[in-house]
Amino acid sequence: MNQAKEQYANPLFRLPMTFIEIFPVGFMIALISAAILRNPKVLPARV
């Protein structure tokens, strides 16, 4: 635990680790929303 604490104090280590933790979740949400919004029945065009 002490080694992880020392590593996480370094900003050059913390930035990529934070990105790796958050990126997969955001990527999956983007893919799911793109798949849903691709269907024209979800948001029909108003005329």
FENKASUL-V97991 format. One record per pair of residues at least 12 apart in sequence whose ideal C-beta (glycine too) atoms are under 10 Angstrom apart, sorted by the first residue. I is the first residue (numbers start at 0). GAP is how many residues later the second one is. D is the distance in whole Angstrom. If there is no record, write none. Layout:
I & GAP & D
I & GAP & D
This chain:
3 & 13 & 10
